[in-house]
Each structure stands twice: as C-alpha cells, then as structure tokens.
Amino acid sequence: MSNTDVAPAEVDCAASGLAANLAGVLHPREVPLGGPRAIRVRRTLPQRERSLIGAWCFADHYGPHDIRQGSGMDVPPHPHTGLQTVSWLFSGEIEHRDSAGVHAMVRPGELNLMTAGAGICHSEVSTASTTLLHGVQLWVALPDADRDTDRDFAHHAPKPRAVGDAVVRVFLGELDADRSPVHTFTPLLGAQVDLEAGAEISLDVDPTFEHGVLVDQGDVAACESALAPGDLGYQGTGHSRLVVANRGETPARVVLLGGTPFGDELVMWWNFVGRSHDDIAGYREQWQREHERFGVVHGYRGAVARLPAPPLPNATLRPRPNPGV
C-alpha cells in the first residue's frame, strides 16, 4: 500500500507519551490512490488533531468501488521503511508482490501483514475477477529498536466469533477470548466488528491502550460520539470498556484499532517512516537510484516499472506535538 500523493504533506509525529483520557472524532479527507482515473480513499490518520493511535500511524478507508468501468487499483513497485503494512479487505481481491520474494493474494477477512523494516518495495494490483473493491489500508510504526529489522510477511485468517448481536474477527493482538498469532513489535489491537441493526457491544479492553473505532458502514455510536462512515472515533487510555452501538436499521461494520501510546518521535513523508529529515532524504535518494536497501519486485506487469518519489519539501521536517495529548 502506498501514499501516492504527488505532493505529500509533511507529517512530523511527536511521541505521544501518556495519552490523555479524551474522546473525539477524526473526520476523513479524500485523496487519490493511483493515476488520473484513480479510486478515491478516505484518510483519517495522520491528521493535525492526532498523529497516532498506539503505533497505528496511517489509516485509509476505501470503497465500495465498482471498478468494472474504471482502472481499479494498480500501484507500481514503491518503497517503505520503518513500518508494517496491514491489508484488510471487505470485498474484492488484490495481488501483492514484494522484494522479499512474496507473491500473495489479499482476500476479504484475511490479514496480510508486511514488515518493511530497513527497506522493502512492493506492488498492489486488483485482480481481473474483482468487481467491487472495498477495504482498509493501515500502517504500524516500528519502534526505534526494531525499525531496521529484516523484511517479513505474515498471513492470518481469523475465525469469526459471535458476541451477542455482533461478530468479531481479531486479526492483530488480543480481544476478549481471541488472540492473533501474528507478531507485532509493540502491543496492538486490530479487529473487525460487524453489528446487526440496533445491536450494541461492550468489550473488555486493556486500559493501558488508546483505541480508535473506524467506521466502514452504518450509523455508529462509540467513544462518546456519533460516527459516520469514514470517521475514526478516539478513546484515550484509562478505560477498561469500549462500547460500540449500531443506531441504524441496517447492519454496521467497524474496525477497532488500539495500542499502548507510542514512545518514539517519528517523521513520516510519502511512504517512509524515519526519525529525522535526514533519514527521509536519505531513503528518498536511495530509492531514486535503485539502492539495494529496497530490493526489486519481480512479476509486476504494469505500464510503470516503479513509482518515482515526489520532490522533498523545501522546509526541514521537524517534530511537532500530537494535539490533545
């Protein structure tokens, strides 16, 4: 998954420390994913109001897009550093190839987690059989001690579990009786929750975590707020319960994100996560000259062999505080 903005905003994420006991709502902004006929995605992280929820540092929500008359998703090989990418679909299918030699399909209800570490590149293409493309793209920042770890890839298909009038799928971390076997470098939670019309679910959660509720569909109330599709509700640390309610007359679906407040300062720009402007400038320069840090994707057959990096901003990237923390 790529941030394909041709002029990506500067995003400096200061360490959150101990998150305030706050609730709130982040509203998404629309950005293109791909070329001139690109699908549009709704981005809720990062924002000026909040850069991180735990180690979750990037959240895009897209679809449902009927791609029979469009180009679908076709993202050429592009780089990442210092993060893990989380691919989670509700419908459709995406072909993944990366420079660790992994060739995999992303399918609904199945986690594909790619660890970039010191550097990786990958491509993403919706398959010919896909008519509706619908899902989320998420990034997890790696802590300083692990940000230069080796490339890796993990797959997990969590079993759905009925909880009252809801169905829960835990793809990362632990929630109630469910635990994902997939390794993360900081304590995290990632789960899909489907709620029947009028259903409400009260979940036992780790009070050391801050949590986000990203709404895919439905009229949802959570984090002491009313949430529309694409909104991300926030609940700070110190809570042992998380209540999510479907106030509508049709089914609702949300993605839960959680984690302990992230302790490192980050600089994010384009597809790179680093700790300084010099980090980012160095990664960009290496990608442009095809440095071995990122490797090579084999088997991608798109018109553009690799995605060029945008120009760096004229200003030096400097950390700024995470407002509300």
Secondary structure, 3 states (H helix, E strand, C coil): CCCCCCCCCCEEECCCCCCCCCEEEECCEEEEECCCCCEEEEEEECCCCCCCECCEEEEEEEEEEECCCCCCCEEEEEEEECEEEEEEEEECCEEEEECCCCEEEECECCEEEEECCCCEEEEEEECCCCCEEEEEEEEEECCHHHCCCCCEEEEECCCCEEECCEEEEEEECEECCEECCCCCCCCEEEEEEEECCCCEEEEECCCCCEEEEEEEECCEEECCEEECCCCEEEECCCCCEEEEEECCCCCEEEEEEEECCCCCCEEEECCEEECCHHHHHHHHHHHHCCCCCCCCCCCCCCCCCCCCCCCCCCCCCCCECCCCC
